[in-house]
Amino acid sequence: MASNQFTIASPPTDAISALKFSPAPDSTRFVVSSWDKNVYVYDLRDENGAAGEGKLLQKFEHRAPVLDVCFGETEDEIYTAGLDWDVRRIDIASSTQTVLSSHDAGVRNVVYSKENNMVISSSWDNTLHVHRMSEDRSAVAASTIIPLPSRPFSMSLTAAKLVVGMASRALHIYDLKALAILTGESEGGNPSRVEVEPWQRRESSLKFMTRCVACMPDDAGYASSSIEGRVAVEWFDPSAESQARKYAFKCHRQASGDVDVVYPVNSLAFHPIHGTFASGGGDGVVALWDGIAKRRIRQYQKYPSSVASVGFSSDGKYLAIAISPGYEDGKENFVDGTVKIYVRELGETEAKGKGAK
């Protein structure tokens, strides 16, 4: 089966900051956050449950640009983070918004750990806020504030680990179970500020500023990208043998005469079934990679502007690609129609690794 691509109607009106599919089995719902101060909820299925070309279900306005969004316990619950300094829970069915916490600066990322019922946000105030939700999901049962050594740029988690990519090429890896225990101890009082030693401290293998981190679905490690057209693949296992496997490679570069023009790698996303990953760059290109075989599987046609975010559906059948002009496009003002969301319906073997059966 060949891949089929279509464009989502009713995209945001300003730059896209994040795109996430629901992790619920067989769900085709995804959310998008934007600098136009809204979060958009889309579904690829129509009212009868048939896969179509996607439609906008709802949008939720915020007081300032929204920098990140993720799903919670179900596909009817999302969490948002943005420049209003707030972390919000949104119940899609009732359209209610609840502020879980407020940072002292913009909130860059938010993630949800289903295994530990925790919402974790990272902010430019150099802290993590860790929240354990109440049983009825209506409020925060316990909270902990964890200082970070520098400004966070990206965050990703597995069932067991949380990876935070920061300025100065610093990376912290936290054990989520330990964070859950720590947060549980703060129950019943105000959020406690606790100095927490991460499970591992690492320096990025990449020489330039970290742009994105994404964890492998099998909890084995993570990939990270930089503003300078490179991706690194690393494993959590601290043994010398595992650490010897880590590597980095060049990508998202376009030849211009005798010069290679280098672009930031804005987004990474792992395929939930095959464990391969997609990268999206400022050059408007999306590529699929086999991190184990250290090979590029394929590269798609160049999109009209910078790729802001990429994401796979929970069943791995769809790859969504959000584009919007970036600094590398050299445009100060947005032109209507330059912000788009494409969805590729993937062929059966399209995202399989080179050595996969």
N, C-alpha and C positions, 0 to 999 in steps of 0.2 A: 504494500500500500504506500503510495507516495504521500508526502506531506501536503497539507492544504492550509493556506493562510488566509485570514480574513481580518478586517479592521473593526474595532469596537466603536459603535456609535456613542455620541455624547461623552467625549473625553474631557478631562479637566481643561481649564482655560489658562493655566499657568504651569510652570515647570512641575514635573512629577518627581516626588522624593522617594517613594517606595511603592512596590506592588507585591502583594502576598496572596497566594491561594489558600483556601481553607484546607487544613490538614484532615478534615473529616473524610472517611472512606467514601469514594465515588462522588464527592462534592465537586461541583464545577463553579462554585462561588469564589470570587476574589475581590480584594479591596485595594484601593489606590489612594495614597495621600498626596496632597499637592500644595504648592506655594499659593494657590488661590484661596487658601483657608478652609478647604473642604476635604472631607473623606468621602470617597465614592464606593458604593457596593454594586458589583456587577454579577451576573450569572450567565453562563454559556448556554443554559437550558431555558426553554420557553415554559409557559404555564402548564403545558402537558408533559413536561419532563423530557422533551426531545431536544437533543443537542442542536443548537442553531448557531447564529453568529453573534450571540451575546447581547445583553441589554442591561441598561442602568436600572437597578432596583430602587436605590435610595441614595441621597447624599446628606451629609451632616456637616453643618457649618461650625467653624471654630472662631476664636477671637483673633487668631494670627496664623501665619503659615504652619502647616502640619508637616513635620519632618519624618515621621514614621508611623506605621500602623501594623497590627498583627491580630490574628484571631485568638479567641480565648478557648473556653471549655467546649463550646459548640460553634456552629457556623452562624449563630444568631448573636454572638458576643464578640466585640472587638475592643482593642485598646489602642489609644492614640497618644502621640507625643509631639510637642511642637514648640514654637516660639512664644506661646503664651505662658510658658514655663510649667504647664500642667500635664499630668498624666491622667487620661480620662478612660472610663469604661463606658461603652455604648451598647445598650440593649437594642438590637436592630428591630425586633418584633414590636417593641413599645416605643421606639424612637427616643428613649430617655438617655441622657448623658449625666454621668456622675464623675466628679473630680476625685481621684484617689489620693493624689498628693501634689504638692507644688514644690518644684525645685527653686533654686536661686538664680537660674539662668535658663537658656533654652534647653529643651530636652531633645537629645539627638536620636536615641533609639529606645524601643520598647519591645520586649519579648515575653512570651508566656510559656511556663513549664507546666504541662498537663500532669506530668508524673508527680510534681510537688505542689500543684495548685498555687503557683507563685507568679506574680507579675514583677518583672525587673526592668527598671528604666535607667538609662545612663544620660548624664547631663553635662553641659559645658560648665557647670559649677564644680566639676571634678568629683562627682559622687555617683554611686549606684543607690537607687532606692529599691528595696526588696519588700514586696507586699505578699502576705498570705491572705487569700480571699476567704470570706465567711462561707459557710455551707450553702446558704441560699444565694450566694454570689452578689448580694446587694451592697456589701461593704467590705472594708479591709479588717481582717481579724488581728493582724499583727504586722509590724513594719520594722525594718532596720535600714539605717543609712550607713553606707560603706564608702570611706574616702578613697579616691583614686590618685595616683601620682601625677597624672597629666590629663589633658582633655581627651575624652573618648570620641572616636570617629565611627566605629562600627561594632556590632555585637551580634553573636549567633550562639545557638545552644543545641545540644543533643539531649537525650533522656537523662544523661548523667553529668554533663559538663557545660560550662558557660565560658565563652571566649570573648574578651573585650580587647579591641584594637585601639590604641591610643597614640597621642603625639609622642615625639621622640622615639618612634619605632618600638614602643613598649607594648607587650602583650601580656595580659593576665588570664590564666585559666583557673576557674573556680570549680570546686566540687559542689554540685547543686544540693546534694543531700545534706552536706555540712551547712550550707546557707539556710536550708529549710529548718534545721535544728536550731541554728542561731536565731533565726527570725521567730520561731516558736517561743523562745525564751523571753521575747519582748512583749508577749501577749498581755493585753489589758492596760498598757500604758502608752505614753507618747513614743514616737519612733526613737529608738536608741541609736546613737552614733558610735559605731564600733570599728576599730582598726582590725581588719581581717587579712591574715596572710593567705594569699591565693595558693591553690594546690601547686601551681607552677608559675614562675615568672620567666618570660622569654623576651629576647630582642628579635625583632623581625629579621628574617633572612634578606629582606629587600632593603635597598639603600635609601629609598625615598619614602615619603609620607604614606602611611597605610590608608587605602581608600575603602576597602571592604574586607570583611572576614565572613566565611561561610563554613559551617561544620558538615562533615560527612554524615550521611544518614545512619551508618553502622557504628557511630560513636568511636571511630578509630583515630580521627584527626580532623584537620581543617585545611582550607585553602585561604590564602590572603592575597590581596592585590594592592598595587601602588599607583600613585599618580604618574608614574614613569613607565607605563607599558610593560609591566611584569606581573607574574603570578608565582606564588610559592606554595608548595604542597608539603605539609608536615604531619607527623603522627604524635598522638598524646603520649604513648609509651615512652618513658624517659630513658629506657635502656640504650646503650651505645649502638646496638644493632639497629634499633628502630630509628634513632636519630641520624644514623648514617644514610638512611633512605631518603631524607628530605632533600628537596631540590627546588630550583626556581627556573623560570624560562621567560623569554621575551615574547610579547604578543602585542596586538593592536598598534601596529606601526605601518605607516603608508609611505612608500617611496615617492619622493618628489625630486626628480632629477637625480643628482648624486647623493641626496640627503634622505635619511630616514626620519620622517616626522613622527614623533612619539606622542601617544595619547594616554590619558588616564583610563584605567580599567575600573569602571564605576560600579559594576555589579557582578556577583557570582551566585550561582544557585546549583545545588546538587540534584540530580535525578533521583527520585525516591526509590526506584526499583533497581536501576542498573549501577548507581553510584558514580556515574560519569558527571561532568559538570559543565554548565554554560557560563560564558563570560560575555559581558557587554561593555563596549568601550566608547570613548569620546569620538572615535573615528566612525561611529554609526554602524559598527560591525558586531555581530553575534557569532561566537564560535562554540563548538562542543568539543570537550576534551576527555580523554581517558587518562586519569591521573595515575593509575597503576602502570599502564603501558607507556606512559609519558609520550602520548601521541595526540595530535589533533584528529578528531573524527571527521568533522566537516566545518565549513564556514559558510554562513548564509550571505545573501546579497546585501550590499551596503544600504542601510536605511537613510532617510532624508536628513536626519540630524542625530545628535549624540544619544546613545542608549543610556537611559537613566536607571532602569531596573529590569531584571529578568526573573522569572519564576516558573516552576513546574507545578502542574496540578498534582493532587495527592496520588492519583493512579498513574502518573507519568505520561498520560496521553496528550497533554497540551503543554505548550511552552508559550508564555505570555511575554511580550517585549514592549516596554514603555519607552518612548523616545520624546525628548524635548531639547531645544537648543541649549547648549552649555557654553562655557567661556571659549571653548575651542572652535565654536561656530562663528565667533566674532560678531555676534548680533546683540545689541543692547536692548532692543525692544522685540517683544514677541509678535509674530505675524500669525493671524488666524490660520489654523490648519497645520501648524508646525508641531503641535503636541498631539501624539497619536498613541494608541495601544493596538498592537498587532497580536493575534493569537495564531500559533501554528498547531494544527492537529498532526501529531507526529506519526510517521510510519512505524510499523512494528519493530523494526531494527534500527531506526534512525538514531536513537540515543544509546545504543548498545556499545560497550567497549570493544576494542579490537580483538581481544581474546575471548569475548563472551560467546557462549554457545546458544 
